[in-house]
Amino acid sequence: MRIYREEIFGPVLSVVRADTYEDALRLPSEHEYGNGVAIFTRDGDTARDFSQRVDTGMVGVNVPIPVPVAYHTFGGWKRSGFGDLNQHGPDSIRFHTRTKTVTSRWPSGAKEGASFTIPVMK
């Protein structure tokens, strides 16, 4: 489909199915654009392997749109990059650096109630 071949931005979700895990790694890695990709899994080994091996600038683990907060690099690799530097954060001064940002979420099963506190050391 054209939506897969071109890089578009907007309220669009492009879902590409792969027959195998290796195909799922190969498709975004061999694509001419390298902006971002997401994987949904409860397997930490798979998430870590995918994040390390896939050739894109942003990876979402259990996060549908892997856009990090502004002080991390926002931008992809390959033809998704633009200019010499990414536009935010420390990457803007690291001319010869290629950063991969991985945003992940690890939900557990249903729980009673919710906790909104940050654990601190005592």
C-alpha positions in Angstrom: 0.0 0.0 0.0 1.1 3.6 -0.6 0.7 4.4 3.1 3.5 1.8 3.8 5.8 3.0 1.1 5.7 6.7 2.0 6.3 8.5 5.2 3.2 10.2 6.3 2.3 12.1 9.5 -1.2 12.6 10.9 -3.8 10.7 12.8 -3.1 7.4 11.0 -2.3 3.9 12.1 -0.5 1.7 9.7 -0.6 -2.0 10.7 1.7 -4.4 8.8 1.4 -8.1 9.6 4.5 -10.3 9.5 4.5 -14.1 9.3 7.5 -14.6 11.6 9.4 -12.6 14.3 12.4 -12.3 12.0 10.1 -10.8 9.3 8.7 -8.3 11.9 12.3 -7.2 12.5 13.2 -7.1 8.8 10.3 -5.1 7.6 11.0 -1.8 9.5 14.8 -2.4 9.4 14.9 -2.6 5.6 12.4 0.2 5.0 13.9 3.4 3.5 12.4 5.4 6.4 13.3 4.7 10.0 11.2 6.9 12.1 9.5 4.6 14.6 8.0 1.2 15.3 6.0 -0.5 18.1 5.9 -4.0 19.4 3.3 -5.3 21.9 4.4 -8.2 24.1 4.6 -9.4 27.7 7.9 -11.1 27.0 10.8 -9.0 28.2 13.4 -11.0 26.3 11.5 -10.4 23.0 11.1 -6.7 23.8 14.8 -6.2 24.6 15.9 -8.2 21.5 13.5 -6.3 19.2 14.5 -2.9 20.6 18.2 -3.6 20.1 18.0 -5.2 16.7 15.4 -3.1 14.8 16.8 -0.4 12.7 14.6 2.6 13.6 15.1 5.8 15.6 12.2 5.3 18.0 10.8 2.0 19.4 7.6 1.6 21.4 7.3 -1.4 23.7 3.6 -1.7 24.6 3.2 1.9 23.6 1.4 2.6 20.3 3.2 5.8 19.4 6.8 5.8 20.6 7.2 9.6 20.8 9.4 10.5 23.8 9.2 13.6 25.9 10.9 16.6 24.4 14.3 16.3 26.1 14.9 13.0 24.2 15.6 12.9 20.5 12.5 13.0 18.4 13.2 11.9 14.9 14.1 8.8 13.0 17.0 7.4 11.1 17.7 6.9 7.4 15.4 9.1 5.2 13.2 10.0 8.3 16.0 12.2 9.6 16.4 15.7 8.5 19.3 18.1 8.8 22.5 17.3 10.6 21.0 17.1 14.1 17.8 16.1 15.8 15.8 19.0 17.1 15.7 18.4 20.9 17.9 17.6 23.8 21.4 16.3 24.1 21.4 14.9 20.6 21.3 18.4 19.1 25.0 18.8 20.2 26.2 15.3 19.5 26.9 15.6 15.8 28.3 12.1 15.2 25.9 10.2 17.6 23.0 8.0 16.6 20.6 7.6 19.5 17.8 5.1 19.7 15.0 6.0 22.1 13.0 3.1 23.5 9.7 3.9 25.3 8.1 1.0 27.1 5.1 0.2 29.3 4.8 -3.0 31.2 1.2 -3.4 32.4 0.5 -6.2 34.8 -2.7 -8.1 35.4 -5.9 -6.5 36.9 -5.3 -5.2 40.4 -7.5 -3.7 43.1 -7.1 0.0 43.3 -4.2 2.0 42.1 -1.1 3.6 43.6 0.0 7.0 42.6 3.1 7.3 44.7 6.7 7.3 43.7 8.7 4.7 45.7 11.5 6.2 47.8 14.4 4.7 49.6 14.1 5.0 53.4 
